């Protein structure tokens, strides 16, 4: 649980440096960022009020969903 807050700021900074201009063709992808197991989700206090239940192709999870939109030049739009 202590690694996620310390890694979040560098991740945001890295993704911001990779940001490019919109060229017209973009691909949307998302990945799950679970913060704990589903059994411990009701007892989570670290991200209380921020994390929520989500569903992916793997199944249900408790945490965040990261959406990336890379375009053809391999830069991130958002």
N, C-alpha and C positions, 0 to 999 in steps of 0.2 A: 504494500500500500504506500510505502514511502517513495518508491521509485517513480510512480506515475506523476505526482506533482513536480518532481525535480526534472523529469524528462519532457514535460508538456511545453515549457517555455522554449527550450532549444528546438523542439519539433516545430512549433509555430514560427520561430525565427527562420529555420531552414526552409520551410514551405513558402514563407514570404519572399525569400531571396530567389526562389525558383519560379516566381510568378511571371507570366508573360502576357502578351496581348492576345485578344481574341482574333482568330483567323477565319472563323466561319464553320470549321469542322471541329467538333469536340466530342470526347467520349467521357461518360460519367461512370464512376466506379465508387463503391463504398465498401468499407470493411468494419467489422465490429471491434470495439475496444472494451471488452468486459473488465470490470473493476474487481469483481469477486465471483465466487461460485453462486449459482442460483439458490442454494440452500442458505447462504449467509446474507443474501440481498436485503432481507428485512432488518438486519442488525447493522447494516453499513451506516457509518456516521461521517466518514471522510468526505464523501461527495453528496451529502444529504441535501435534497432539494435541486441538485443538478443532474444526477444520473437517473435513468429511467429504464423501464423494460423495453426491449426491442426484439425484433425477429429477423433472422438471416436465413440463408439457405441451410445452415447447419442446425438451426433451432433457436429457441428463446435464450436470451442472455440479459444480464443486468449491467448497464454501463452506458457507453456512448457509441455513436455511429460516426465514422469519419468518412466524409464525402470528398472525393478528389475529382477534378475535371481537367485531365491533361489534354492538350490539343496536339496537332500533328508535329509540331516542333519540339515535343517532349518538354514543354514548360507547363506549369500549372496555372490555370485560370483562377481558381479559388481553392 
